[in-house]
Amino acid sequence: MKCAGCRCSFGLGLVLGTILLSAVALTAQQTPAVMPSLLSPKVPLRATLLLETPGPASTVTDKLAQLDKEVKAAQSSADNAWMLVSAALVLMMTGPGLALFYGGLVRRKNTLAIMMQSFALMALITVMWALVGYSLCFGGSGPVIGGFEHAFLRGVGAEPNADYAGTIPQMTFMVYQLMFAVITPALITGATAERMKFSGTVLFMVLWFLVVYAPLAHMVWGKGGLLNAALGGRFPTLDFAGGTVVHISSGVSALVCALYLGKRTGYPKQPMPPHSLVLSFIGACLLWVGWFGFNAGSALAAGSLASSAFVATHFGAAAAALSWSAAEWIKNGRASALGAISGAVAGLVAITPAAGFVSPMPALVIGAIAGAVCFVMVTKVKAAFGYDDALDAFGVHGAGGTIGALLTGVFAQQVINPIFGVGKAVGGLDGHWGQLGNQLVGVLVAWAFALVGTIVLLKIVDLLVGLRVPEEHEVEGLDITQHGEEAYNLET
């Protein structure tokens, strides 16, 4: 039997404990933001304590301003890091991605020649971009071409350009866009492979960059451009990462080059199979990985839009690889490695303009359609018309880019990207079927620019330095005749 004193002590302890627990609960209810903030990585403990410390109103205002500055700096750092990584990924698409992909598809005697063309453009276009390219694409506010205010990269430094990317240095935006300019002309070399002089390639690609790429890039992405959907374009064309600027322009130009140069010696009677599908397979996989920088990076920030574009890109590529393989299986009774990787690239091409505007299920649809259509272009249409697009640059990039640009107008939704304003319809799924007309205008402009510009430039370059190698050089191989070296030393 317990004494009265013990019972009193127990009762007093119970009362005090109840009071203490009530006080803690009341405090938590009155200040719900304080405790979580101590654990949250987004708000530093130092900033939380500053807000809790009483002081004059001016002091609190200064501290809030400082906190806002630090938050913006953190966002800028995160966005900048993502964009620098994305720029590196896009550069990887040219070398080694495209270089290996194309290098494996040609005959052994032309391996280094086709790879050298991609590598040379990495250097050539970089220099041209620094001198005038960036300014022509993103300077000024004209409808067709930019100005020269950023020539020699004047004014391009640590401060953001609010017209394009308000949270990253303009220097970062500049170098990211450079990587698109590098890979676009390199895609054309797939059509001219095994028969175009290196000197002719160099001169033609530099002129093509200035005459075709720069105007299209400004029209679609530059402020005031004719086709710009976000910055005052007359015909707002949705092109998130380059369906018109990169793929239609290079694919159509590739077709013109193939027709102008003529067929390779012995084509199509002489078999010309890829010399190393292993190289092409590795290159295709590098392209797939690099394409996340190409598409998701085009969000220009490390946010939810980048995530959406990342997912759409992956789904589109996967669906196209399957649809191409299925079509090949139906036609030939088996699915080939070359067909699978070609299908994946076709899907990546087609999803490029749509990546930042569509949800995952439409991305699957776009990829599936692109894989099947590009398969037909490569296996049926090319044979029917008899042109020698050596590595199917037109069949994949020209056709795939056109399909993707048009389907973007069908599947784009404001819930993914309210580019025209919150609550305003974007594409057909939103009920804005007129956007399909804008997409058609963008496609036609890109086709026309590429066709006319390429024909004129080919004639000029042919007169100046010549385009096609002599037949004996073509037979011997471009590695030896153009560069004096061989890809493989087979001596024992």
Beta strands, then each sheet from edge to edge (+ up, - down):
end
